[in-house]
Each structure stands twice: as structure tokens, then as C-alpha cells.
Amino acid sequence: MKKRPISGQGGLVYSTNKNLGTAREPATLPPAQQDLRIHLDRLKGNKEVTRIVGFIGKPADLDELGRTLKSKCGVGGNSKDGVILLQGDHRDKVLAYLSDKGYKAKKAGG
């Protein structure tokens, strides 16, 4: 019979710790304390994607910032896991908008 790994907490079977497994959402830092990097990536099919990384905060605030950036650039994209993706090369527009809103942001990559 094959041994199966126990899913979840890395093999943890029982614990008396009441706080185990309760992940807290990180508090959203103010814009002046955010250190955002703006990258340009190429996906398959030679498509360009603007990627904004380094956001620290609640997923709802990340979605709100992503939604605002998508509407300002007039493109599609998504935001999850602390990363915002915008279709196309919009680094200059994103940098200008984030700087106006008080975020510490700069272009990164080659």
C-alpha cells in the first residue's frame, strides 16, 4: 500500500494551538511606503504584458488599484497574489499615475 502525504499543514496531525491555520490579511501600507516595480514581460505569441509587483496589502485594495490602472490605460488585465498584469506596454502611463498618487514606483528590468 502506498503512503500518502497528509495535506494541509505539512504533515501536522493534531495541535492545541488555537491560532494555527488562521491566516491574517496583511494591512495595506500607505502609498508612500509601497515600493512598486514596473516590468515589461513577453508572453507566448510575442505578446507584451506590463507587470506591477511589490504591492503589500489586502487583496481588495490590490484589486481596486488594478481596476483603476486598467481603466486609466484602457486595457484588460488581472490582479492577484500581489501582482497586477496589464495587457500591452503601459509602463510610462502606470509610472506617471502611481507617482501622482504618491506611490514609490520605478521601472525595473531590461
Steps between C-alpha positions, in 0.01 A plus 500: 500500500632840402552764772318824433623833631268676741371814333470837667756594763796294376419176675352656815245265652392677819580825676371684806595837351175696449657740246643234272360519151342841543681719252458873545484737207791742505405860564529720194797732523452867410605596145819672618622173656417278202803410286356403161698373200368523144622225265439425133462129423447308179259211498458230241391632166737795553238691700613769742372529856567776752553342843486700824644318802574587862154598624455422868144497625155350487386327182203739478735800489715327238189438287397864537842626387501251212151605391604867506816435297308295244246780453770770476689303234184376325613137494421165656695308757474344843627534855575221746773380736644851535553541124311719253513406131401740223482401134755691292788736574364769734800558725510878447127551569513276808811672635344845452173397669669329797735796552203741499323289764808502726625145442872435492532329162764452235564306182688174544657246270684540172 
